[in-house]
């Protein structure tokens, strides 16, 4: 009958010996039969991850593999490399990691895993997950420890040295110091800002006023006010597996220095930062006496580091700040549940009522994000709000060109785009000189623009 396996008679099975030939089954050995079944069950589960029967069969195969000996385990490495694609929270991930740890501990096992196309890369990606429990983390550490000491891992792009990937220690915190003229010389306040915005006929003229360099008198007449921010950085190991690494980006340094020089742009206002990453721009706004600051990102690891950075750089009195998840493709509904959450979190009220200022620093780095950012502005920018974004010019970051077009041709918004002035780029480059993640070329070669967007009146 089609689809039904016909078993040999018991006498035939009794004659089979491990390592011998079993002509009735058609396999050279029981080991071959097990590996063939493992391949079938693993591929079936990867195609239908929610199928509990395939999961049970695969778990049984992994258990049998543990009894089969080192040779069989090493031979199973290609199938194990495929199974490392299972998500960290899958019920079988721990069993797979246990078998992988046993495989790479065998002679030739680590070499076999390195020679697979994706095995080592998937192992490192799992290392960056927050969904592994303590036992799974221990098994993963055992496997990665067996991989250490090798010169290179061929399946990692850029031929990254594995001993550098498997660093569980965090990078030293990044310390960035921002300077501005004394407060007495920063004559603009919120009322002056509003009056200036009303009397300036074009958005471009208004924005250029906000980008004027500090005068020589202000630089010479007293000690500059200093803001030092200490940012906890993820380790190399945590960064692997993230599509967009959580790091200090040059655009965020430019935005932060600009806000620190012109604090009236955010003082007393409710601020929302999109794609905040490490939260640098939002932290600067927080210390410019914003009423509230909500740092948002989709990356769970980034949110954890933002919360750490909020603790390390405590907001001034009168400012509330928080970090939370915000999926641009699936923003939270404005319902009773969100209302209840916001009742205990003033910073989150921007998700209900809109933000006076929306900040973004180099957040459009993939196709399809421009439309999502535009929808975020429609959804969260208040009627009198301002959207400020710093990003590379389209010749350096071609994906931003779509957002540029959407904003400049919008019937909802009026948008101004100007070059980041040289004085601001030089200031940001000097501030970032001590940051390990940034190269001078990111300021010297890449040119940046500043976007300002408001609702049309």
N, C-alpha and C positions, 0 to 999 in steps of 0.2 A: 504494500500500500504506500502511495506517495506520501512523503513527509514523516513516515514512521520508521524508526531504526529497528532492525531485526538483530537481536542479540544472539551470539553463538551459544551452543548448548553448554551446560555447566562443565562437562568434561573438557571441552576446548579451553574454557577459561582457567580451569585448574592447571592446565599444562603451561600456562603463560608464566614466565619468570621475569622479574624486573631486569631490564637491560637486554632481554632476549627478543626474538622475533615472534610476533603474534599474527600469523597469516589470517586468522579468522577475523580479527579487527582491522587488518590492513595497515597497522602501524609497526614500525621497526621495534618500538619498545613502549612500555607504559609511560615513560618520560615524554616520548613524542606525542602520545595520546593526550597527556595532560596539557602540554604546551599548545597543541592544536585546539583543545577545548578552551583554554585560557584566551587564546586569540579570538575565538568566536564569541565568547561571553563578554570580553572587554569591548570589542567593537560594537556588539549589540547594545551594551549599556551606554556607551558614548553616544549612540544614535538615539536612544530612548532612555534618558536619565531618570525619568520618573517611574520606570517599570520595575516593580518590586521583585518580580520573579527573576529577571536577569540579574538584579543586584544580589539576590540570594545565591544564584548559581555562581556568580563571580566570587562572592565571599567564600564559598566552598572550594573553588579552584585555588584561591590564594592560600587557604588553609592547607590544601593538599601540596601546594608548591613548597610550603615550609617544611614538609616531611620528605620532600623528594631529594634534598641534598644540594650542595653548592653548585654543581654543574648545571642542574636544571634551573636554579635560581638565576644564575648568570645568563643562561640562554633566554630567560624570560624578560631580560632588560628592555628590549624594544617594546614589548607589550606594556611593561611598567611605565615606560616613558610616555606612552599614549595615555595611560590612566592618570598621569600627573595633571592632565588637563581638567580633571574633575574639580569643581569648585571646593573651596576650603571647607564649607559647611556640609558637604555631602557625607552621608552616613558611612561610605566606604573609604573616604580619604585617609582616615587613620590606619586602616588595614593596608592600604596601598603604601603609605609612608613606612609602615613596619616592614613590609616586604622589600621596599627600595633600600631601607637602611641595612637590611640583611644582605641584599645583593651587592651594594657598593663596599660592604665589609669583606666580601669574598675576593680572592685573587682574580684580577681582571674585571671585576664588577664596575669599579669606578671608571675605568677606561672605556668599558662598553657603554656606560651612560653618557660619557662625554662625546662618544662618537655618534650618538643618535642626533637627529636633527633638532629636536626641541627639548630633550630631557632635562639638561642642566638649566636651561632657561626657565622651564616650568617649575623646577625645584626652587629657583631663586624667587620667582613670582609668588609662590606659596609662602615663602619666607616673609614677604611684605604684607601678608594678610593679617587682619585683626580677628578673624573668625576661628582660628585654631585654638583648641583648649590646651591645657598644660602638657598632657601626654603626647598629643600630636606635635606640639612644639618641640618636646624632647626628642621625639623620633626624627623630626626634621633636622634638628641640630646634629644628631648622630650621623645622619646621611651627609650633611654638608661638611661635617668635620672630616669624614673620609675623603671628600673631594678636595680638601685644602692641601696646599703644598705642591699642587701641580702648576706648571708654568702658565698655561692658558687654557681656557675653555673654548673650544672651537665653535660651539653653538651660541655663544653670547656675542651679539653684534659688537663690532669694534674691538674684538679680541681682548675683552676685559680680564685682567688677572683675577683668578677666583679668590685668592687670599684677600684681595681688597673688597670683593663683593661680600664676603662672609665676615664683615666687621659688625659686631653687635654693639660696639660702643657708639655713642652719638657723636656727631661732629661737635666741636666746640661751639658755643653760642656765637652768633654773629652780632657784633655791636656796631651800631651806626649812630653817628653824632651829627645832628642837624643844627645849623646856626642861623640866626636872623638878627636884624638890628634891634636895639632896645625897644620895649613896648611903647615908650613915650613917642618914638619916632614912627610907629606904625599908626598913622592917624585915622585910618579907615575903621569904622565900627559898623555894626549891622545897619543902622539908620543911614549912614553915609553910603553904604553899599546899595541900599534900595534906591536912594535918591540918584545915585550915579547911574544905576541901571535904567532909570526912567528917562534921564536927560540925554543918554547916549543913543544916538539915532540908529546905529548899526551894531549887530552882535560882534562883528569883527573888531570894531573900535573899542567896545567895552572889554573884550577878552584881551586885547593887546595892552590895555591899561593894567590888567591883572598880571601881566607878564613883564612889566617894566623892571629893570634891574634895580637893586638897592642903590640909592644915591651915594656919592662919595662922602657927603656930610654925615649920612647915617652910619656909614662904615667906620668913620673916624671919631665919632662923638661919644663913644662909650663901649663898654664890653657887650658883645653880642649875647643874646639869649640862646641857651644851648638846650637841645632835647636829645637825650641818649636813649635809644631803644635797644633792648637785649632780646634777640630772637632765638628761641630753641630750634635747632635744625634737626631734621630726620637724618638717620645714618644712611650710608649707601645701600645697605640691605633693605631698609624700609622704602627707599625710593624705587627700587626695582619693582616692575610690575605696574607702576603708575604710568598712564598714557602721557600725562603732563606732569613733570616732576615738581614737587613742592619745594620751592627755593626762593631766594630773594631775586626778583627780576629787575633789570635796570629801569623799566617803566615805572615800577612801584617806588623806586628810590626818587625818580624825577617827580612823580606825583607828590610824594611825602615832603620833599624839599619845597615844592611850590606851595603846598598847603601851609607849611610852617612859616613861610615868608608872607603869606596872605591869609592869616587865620580867620578873617572876617567872612571868608567864603563858606565856612562851616560852623562858626561860633553860634551857639544857641539853636542849631538846626538838627533835625533828625536825619541821620546818615545811614545809608545802606551801601555796603560794598559787595559787588558781584565777583565771583571767582577769586576770592580774596587770597587763596594760597596760604602764605604765612601771616597774612593780615596786616602787612606793613602800612599801607595807605590808610586803612581804617584806624590803626593805632595812632598814626600822626593826627588824624582828624579828632580822635578822642582827646589828645593832649592840646588840641586847639580849642578846647572847651565846647565841643558839640554837645547838644542836649542828650543825644543817645547815638550809639553806633551799633549796627548789626553787621557782623562779618559773616559771609555766607560762602559755601563751596559745596561741591558734590562729593569730593574726595574725603572719605572718612578719616584717613590719616591726617590730612590737612586740617580738618576740624579739631582733632585732638591737639595738634600743635598750636593752633590758634588759641585754644582755651588755655594752654600753658602760657602762651605769650601774653594773654590778657592778665593772667595772675602775676607774671613777672614784671609787667609794665602797667601797674595798677592805674585805673582811670582817676582823674582828678575829682575832687568833690563836686557833686552836682551833675556828673556825667555817668550814665549807665551804659554798659557795653556787654555784648554777648556774641557767641559764635554758634551757628547752627547750619544744618543741611538745607540746601535749596537746589532742587532739580529744575533747571529751566524748562525741560520738556514736560514735567509734571509738577507744576507749582501747587502749593496747598490750596484747597478750596477755602473761600471765605465763609466759613460756617460756624456753628456753635462750638465745635471742637477747637477750632483755631482761636475763637474768641476767648475760650476758657484758658488756653495756653498763654495768650497775650495778657490776660488779666494779671498774671504773676510775673510778667516780663515786659517792662515798658519799651525795651529796645526792639522787641518783636512786633510792636504795634504798627511798624511801617508795613508789615505784610498785610495788615488790614486797612490802614488809613493812607498809605503812601509815604514816600520819603521826600524830605526837602532837598536832599542831595543824594544822588546815586553816583558812586565812584567805580571806576574800572581801570585796571592797569594791565594792558597786553593780554586780553582774555579771548580774542578771536583768533584762534590758532588752528582751526580745523573747519572744513567745509560744513555748512549747515548751522554753524553757531551764530552767524550774523542775524538770521531771522529770529532765532531764540532770544538774542540780546534785545532786538527791537521789541519783541513781545514783552520782555521784562520791563522795558521803559513804559510801554503802554499800560502795563499792569501796576507798576509800583512808583512811577514818578508822579509826585503830587502836582496839582494845578499850577502852583507857583514855583515848582522845583527846578533844579539844575542838574544836568548830567555832565560829569567831567570824565573824560577818558584820555589816557596817555597810551600810545601804542606805536610800534614801528610804522614807517611809511609803507604803503602797499608794495613798493618795489622791493622791500625787505620781508614783508609779511603779506603775501598776496591775498590771503583769505580775508583780510580786513577790508579789501576793496568793496566787497558786497555790502557790508554794513555802512561804509562811507556813502555808497550810492543810495541805500535805503534812507539814510538820514537826510542827505542833501536834497533828495527829491520827494521827501515825505510831505503829505498834506496835513499831517498831525503836528509835526515838529518843525522848528527852525533850528538849523545847525550851522555852526561855524567851525572850521578846521584851520588851525594855524601851526606853523613850525614851532617846535620847542626852541626857545632862544638859546644862543650859545652860552650865555652866562649860566643858565639853569642846567644845561647839559654838563658844563664844566664843574659846577657845584656838586651835582649828583655823582659825577665820576670821582671826584675827590673823596666824597663820603663813602663810596663803595670800594675804595682802593684796598681796604683791608678785608673785604669779603672774599672767602675762598671760592665761591661759586661763580663769580663774575670775571670775565676777561676784559682788558682795556678795549679790545676790538668791539665789544658790545656797545661802547659809547663812541669810539673813534670812527668806526665804519658805519654802524647802523644809525640812521637818522630817525628822529621821533617827532610825532605830531600830537597836538592837544585838541580834543574835540569838546565843544560846549554845545549842549542841546537843551532847548526849552520847548514847552508847548506853544503852539501858535495862538496868538490872542484873537 
